[in-house]
Amino acid sequence: MDRTWLLQEEVYYALHRWPAMLLSFFVGVLLGWLASQIWPASYKASNQIYVGLNPYRAYSDSRFLALANPKYANLDNYQYWQMTQLDGVLIQDLVIERTLEELRGKDSYWVNIDPNQLRTRLDTEWRTSGIWSLSANDPNPERAKQLVQTWSSIGLQIVKHAIQSSRDLLALEELKEELSMELIGAHVEQQELTRVFGELSDWEDIISNLPKKDPLESPDRIKLLSTVSMLINLDPTLGTLQSEAPGVEAQASDYLPWITRIRSLVSIQLAEVEENIIQLELELDKLSRNYSSRMENSLGLSPNLEIQDHELMPVRNIRPSTTLIIVGGMIGLFTWVFIQLILITQRKKVVNP
């Protein structure tokens, strides 16, 4: 009797041969597991560190009291940003190169390893602040341990120095602002003293041209005393100058010795202020260079970070067992499907030659 070939029937019968399908899958899983056992082993050494972040900390230095309670619109974003910064610092060229330099001093194996190759063997595992895991991979377990210990030690040393530099920046910034304000005040005082000195010189010329025996007119005397008052406002210790002024009935020439004495005092003050300006500019320049150096050393890290060693974990043997088992199982399953397609094709040729 003629038999009609139907694809639905072939699929139906194929799916009902599920024991063979499962057997193919588990054979593939077994082969994947065996492949993972002969796969070249890699060893993973880890060192756990503690990372803390407190944006509301109060510094012991009184300079930081005004900065002790900043308001952050989104603390989670701030924290993630700081953690990302720290993660980037740990694999910076500075850390990698110093790590490689120290490793080469311990083991000649590392002489043939360049910074990029070393970086690929390192990894940081973290979710947020708290316990971080610094990991190193190497075919040799002792070298993996040596690598993670050296990297962790140098990395933490650089990070702690950067955090301290970042904290120093706050103090330097406030001191820099204080010096800048003091320098501005000194320049203002210099300008006022120069103006008073010039006005006194003008008065000296005016009085020298007046009749010696005539008294100084009242409006002129008031203007002269007003000029001296500006000097007293700049330096209250000169308050006796006005009381030493010649009387209302005094001759105009009597004011000349008094004005000369005041000009001499102003000259001394001008010299002191100019010297003070020079010193302030030198201090500000030195402070600016120190600030730039600290800024560079801070590596962009927050002064609110806290970091310390926590625990060195045992070295683990890392094999791609899970991946190879899954791949093996899928290959076994696809092999069974491929065989079923071949069988279906052959039966179709027999039924419909």
Summary of the structure (lengths in Angstrom):
residues: 353
radius of gyration: 42.6
end to end distance: 14.9
largest distance: 156.4
contacts: 983
relative contact order: 0.18
helix: 70%
strand: 11%
